[in-house]
Amino acid sequence: MTQEGENTNIRGRLPTAETIDLADEIRGNSSGRAFFGYVFDGFDRVPVNLEKETIESIRLRKELPPQVPEVSNWERFMYKRT
């Protein structure tokens, strides 16, 4: 956080999924006086303890089976040299 006169700038990093509706929350809680902006900073690996839960939620959202396919599921499509 940095103070510039009456303004306070807060810089931080947060997952993209957490930014959904964040601008509305900030404006609502500050009675419209706060401004929200963000810049894409790159990708980070999902923490191991959240990996399975995150993958399952994405697969369910996309209406895919929650079980991640294994290599054996794709062997029939692989080219085999004879």
Secondary structure, DSSP 4 states (H G I P E B T S, - for coil): -EEETTEEE------GGGGTTHHHHHHHHTTT------------PPPHHHHHHHHHHHHHHTT--SSPP-GGGTGGGS----
